[in-house]
Amino acid sequence: MVKISVNRYVEKRISKTKREMENALNKLRGRMLKNLEEIFEMAGKIAKGEVKHQRVSGKMVKITIPQRRRWLLVAGQTAEIIKGVRENFNEKEIKTKLEELEKLLINATATQTEEG
């Protein structure tokens, strides 16, 4: 029977777990960045005026100048999240920023009648 050092066995498992975790995080980071970059690009197009209408409650409505300004905030928040994901993968921080982004999105899609 082959004798195996318990320490070496555990060290190998720790090392393997670290590699697997790093690979999984890199894949997740890549998917997140792709999605965030798509959000950033769309928000930028809307803010620049390349997209003229949005669907609200099943109707196509013209995007107003105030809404374009709010879409600029969405793009800015998205850029900040992208930077955070690239620099440091902090799940709690990212989740908080994504929730803030959702609030900005709701505000950005508010129609003229809702603006008062």
Secondary structure per residue as TSV (DSSP state, phi and psi in degrees):
chain	resnum	aa	ss	phi	psi
A	1	M	-	360.0	138.2
A	2	V	-	-82.3	133.2
A	3	K	-	-91.3	129.8
A	4	I	-	-120.2	133.4
A	5	S	-	-69.8	129.9
A	6	V	H	-62.0	-41.1
A	7	N	H	-60.5	-47.0
A	8	R	H	-63.6	-39.8
A	9	Y	H	-59.9	-48.9
A	10	V	H	-66.0	-41.6
A	11	E	H	-58.2	-43.2
A	12	K	H	-63.3	-40.3
A	13	R	H	-67.3	-39.3
A	14	I	H	-62.8	-46.8
A	15	S	H	-61.1	-43.7
A	16	K	H	-63.3	-42.7
A	17	T	H	-63.3	-41.6
A	18	K	H	-60.7	-46.1
A	19	R	H	-61.4	-45.7
A	20	E	H	-63.7	-39.9
A	21	M	H	-65.1	-43.9
A	22	E	H	-62.3	-42.8
A	23	N	H	-62.5	-44.3
A	24	A	H	-64.4	-42.9
A	25	L	H	-65.1	-39.4
A	26	N	H	-64.2	-40.3
A	27	K	H	-65.0	-44.8
A	28	L	H	-63.6	-44.4
A	29	R	H	-58.8	-43.4
A	30	G	H	-62.1	-44.1
A	31	R	H	-66.3	-41.8
A	32	M	H	-62.6	-45.2
A	33	L	H	-62.1	-40.3
A	34	K	H	-60.4	-48.3
A	35	N	H	-63.8	-43.3
A	36	L	H	-65.6	-38.8
A	37	E	H	-64.8	-35.9
A	38	E	H	-66.5	-40.4
A	39	I	H	-62.7	-45.8
A	40	F	H	-59.2	-46.3
A	41	E	H	-61.9	-44.0
A	42	M	H	-66.8	-43.7
A	43	A	H	-61.7	-38.9
A	44	G	H	-64.2	-42.0
A	45	K	H	-62.9	-40.2
A	46	I	H	-67.5	-45.4
A	47	A	H	-61.9	-36.2
A	48	K	H	-76.4	-15.6
A	49	G	T	96.1	6.8
A	50	E	S	-70.1	-28.6
A	51	V	-	-104.8	122.9
A	52	K	-	-96.7	-27.4
A	53	H	E	-132.5	156.0
A	54	Q	E	-136.6	155.2
A	55	R	E	-90.0	123.8
A	56	V	E	-129.9	121.5
A	57	S	T	52.3	41.1
A	58	G	T	81.2	-0.8
A	59	K	E	-114.5	145.3
A	60	M	E	-85.4	122.5
A	61	V	E	-125.7	149.6
A	62	K	E	-69.4	140.8
A	63	I	-	-85.1	124.1
A	64	T	-	-84.6	166.4
A	65	I	H	-59.9	-46.3
A	66	P	H	-59.2	-36.5
A	67	Q	H	-66.3	-39.1
A	68	R	H	-61.0	-39.4
A	69	R	H	-62.2	-40.8
A	70	R	H	-68.4	-33.2
A	71	W	H	-66.1	-30.3
A	72	L	H	-63.8	-38.3
A	73	L	H	-64.5	-39.0
A	74	V	H	-60.8	-45.3
A	75	A	H	-61.5	-42.7
A	76	G	H	-64.0	-43.8
A	77	Q	H	-64.1	-39.8
A	78	T	H	-63.6	-41.7
A	79	A	H	-61.6	-38.6
A	80	E	H	-65.0	-40.5
A	81	I	H	-65.4	-42.7
A	82	I	H	-57.4	-45.9
A	83	K	H	-59.9	-43.8
A	84	G	H	-63.5	-40.0
A	85	V	H	-66.9	-38.9
A	86	R	H	-69.2	-39.2
A	87	E	H	-83.0	-44.7
A	88	N	-	-151.6	123.3
A	89	F	-	-90.8	85.3
A	90	N	-	-107.6	104.9
A	91	E	H	-57.3	-44.7
A	92	K	H	-64.0	-43.9
A	93	E	H	-64.7	-43.3
A	94	I	H	-63.1	-43.1
A	95	K	H	-61.7	-43.1
A	96	T	H	-61.0	-44.2
A	97	K	H	-68.1	-34.9
A	98	L	H	-66.8	-36.2
A	99	E	H	-65.2	-40.1
A	100	E	H	-62.9	-39.3
A	101	L	H	-63.4	-40.2
A	102	E	H	-60.2	-42.2
A	103	K	H	-63.0	-42.3
A	104	L	H	-62.2	-39.5
A	105	L	H	-64.0	-43.7
A	106	I	H	-60.7	-43.4
A	107	N	H	-65.0	-40.2
A	108	A	H	-66.9	-29.5
A	109	T	T	-92.5	0.3
A	110	A	-	-60.7	134.8
A	111	T	-	-82.6	170.4
A	112	Q	H	-57.9	-40.4
A	113	T	H	-68.4	-32.5
A	114	E	H	-74.2	-25.3
A	115	E	H	-70.6	-27.5
A	116	G	-	85.1	360.0
